[in-house]
Amino acid sequence: MSLAVVVAIAMFAGIVLYALFGGADFGSGFFDLTAGGSERGGELRVLIDHSIGPVWEANHVWLIYILVIWWTGFPETFAAATTTLTLPLALALVGIVLRGASFAFRKYSATLAQARLFGAVFAGSSLITPFFLGAAAGAVASGRVPAEGNGDQLSSWMHPTSLFGGLIAVGTCAFLAGVFLTADAARSGHGSLSETLRIRTIGVGVVTGIVVFAALVPIKHDSPTLSDRLLGPAAPVIVVSALAGLATLILLYVRRFSQARLAAVVAVAAVVIGWGVAQYPWMLVDEVKISAAAGADATLAGLLVVVGLAGVIVVPALTYLFWLTQSERWTESHEPAG
């Protein structure tokens, strides 16, 4: 295995982690948006604030990690993608900024009207960001990004592969968030809310699963290289994703929420890994392979050193943070004294 492929795998591992942690974060916006009015949806919105409050900024560590490796290790393809996909990437960035600002401002709103406004911005931007990131990924995977860059600003991502990619990204984020929120509600003693979330999450999972497999039909005609590998080398991973998704739905149905979270993680990770297997060995499908896109060996080796340091310094801290927020320790530390 070449040095370039190892660095590409390290970068793709960041994509998988961002899809899982950032995805669960973004997906909470769907449930915030559909929670109902201020009175009916208040309990759910408090749960969302509690669940993502300590980690919502930490999740973007993986996005920064991905971008740094891409523009440093594979600079020409990074330039090609960003000059071609300027519009969807810019809209995703706007969504990230608006989402973060509105999430913070909603907590300090002086009036109910302000809280509703910031809440609507938070929920809406939580949906548009994964959609446009998924659309950009679909453009790369379908071979619409030319090696020289500056491709068509609309046709590069306004096609079935990108549009289905965006819808799948939104659906998987919402499904993952629903599973986590259901478990959080049950663990914190909100039985009625947990039941409501359980039913809605099962519905989101069924719809998302249908969209994932329905997308294979238009992708076959729209992106033949990607389709051939999805139905070839990537097929076993897609089967794992389907089985894990089905297991998640069953576990939710029988109220085994802790096990459902693990199964949901496997299902979403397998979807993303399946896309990566299908795209290999291309950095830009049908345009540039990973080996041809890589920078100097010294740069790639330096990146692997940085990845190793990140594994030692960053991962343990994030693991501890997520452990605190997924247990009662964080809740207990915020209970009022006396």
Secondary structure by P-SEA (a helix, b strand, c coil): ccaaaaaaaaaaaaaaaaaaaaaaaaaaaaaaaaccccccaaaaaaaaaaaccccccccaaaaaaaaaaaaaaccaaaaaaaaaaaaaaaaaaaaaaaaaaaaaaaaacccaaaaaaaaaaaaaaacaaaaaaaaaaaaaaacccccccccccccccccaaaaaaaaaaaaaaaaaaaaaaaaaaaaacaaaaaaaaaaaaaaaaaaaaaaaaaaaaaaaaacaaaaaaaaccaaaaaaaaaaaaaaaaaaaaacaaaaaaaaaaaaaaaaaaaaaaaacccccccccccccccccaaaaaaaaaaaaaaaaccaaaaaaaaaaaacaaaaaaacccc
